[in-house]
């Protein structure tokens, strides 16, 4: 199992509590977003910026 660190910028820290973020990261919604990104990367062979990926997902 791989462990990654997520660095929060100040704006994110002001909008969300660490408890809210932890709850989201451990949710199925977050897993779905990561899976969708990985499938998109596999299909195209390219990584995309979060902004263009976000537009594709309608987030």
C-alpha positions as CSV (number, residue, x, y, z in Angstrom):
1,X,0.0,0.0,0.0
2,X,1.3,3.4,-0.9
3,X,1.0,6.4,1.4
4,X,1.0,9.9,0.0
5,X,0.9,13.3,1.8
6,X,-1.5,16.0,0.8
7,X,-0.3,19.5,1.4
8,X,-3.0,22.0,2.1
9,X,-2.7,25.6,1.1
10,X,-3.9,28.3,3.5
11,X,-7.1,29.0,1.5
12,X,-8.2,25.3,1.8
13,X,-7.4,25.2,5.5
14,X,-9.6,28.3,6.0
15,X,-12.5,26.7,4.2
16,X,-12.4,23.2,5.5
17,X,-11.5,21.6,8.8
18,X,-9.1,18.8,8.9
19,X,-11.9,16.5,10.0
20,X,-14.0,17.4,7.0
21,X,-11.1,16.8,4.6
22,X,-10.2,13.5,6.3
23,X,-13.8,12.4,6.0
24,X,-13.9,13.3,2.3
25,X,-10.6,11.6,1.5
26,X,-11.8,8.4,3.2
27,X,-15.1,8.5,1.3
28,X,-16.2,6.6,-1.8
29,X,-16.6,9.9,-3.7
30,X,-12.9,10.5,-3.4
31,X,-12.1,7.0,-4.5
32,X,-14.4,7.4,-7.5
33,X,-12.6,10.7,-8.5
34,X,-9.2,9.1,-8.2
35,X,-10.3,6.0,-10.2
36,X,-11.9,8.2,-12.9
37,X,-8.6,10.2,-13.2
38,X,-6.5,7.0,-13.4
39,X,-8.9,5.6,-16.1
40,X,-8.6,8.8,-18.1
41,X,-4.8,8.7,-17.8
42,X,-4.7,5.1,-18.9
43,X,-7.0,5.8,-21.8
44,X,-5.2,8.8,-23.1
45,X,-1.7,8.1,-21.8
46,X,-1.5,11.7,-20.6
47,X,-1.9,13.4,-17.3
48,X,-4.1,16.5,-17.1
49,X,-4.2,19.5,-14.9
50,X,-6.7,19.4,-12.1
51,X,-8.6,22.3,-13.7
52,X,-9.2,20.5,-17.0
53,X,-10.0,17.3,-15.2
54,X,-12.5,19.2,-13.0
55,X,-14.2,20.6,-16.0
56,X,-14.6,17.1,-17.5
57,X,-16.1,15.8,-14.3
58,X,-18.3,18.9,-13.9
59,X,-17.0,19.5,-10.3
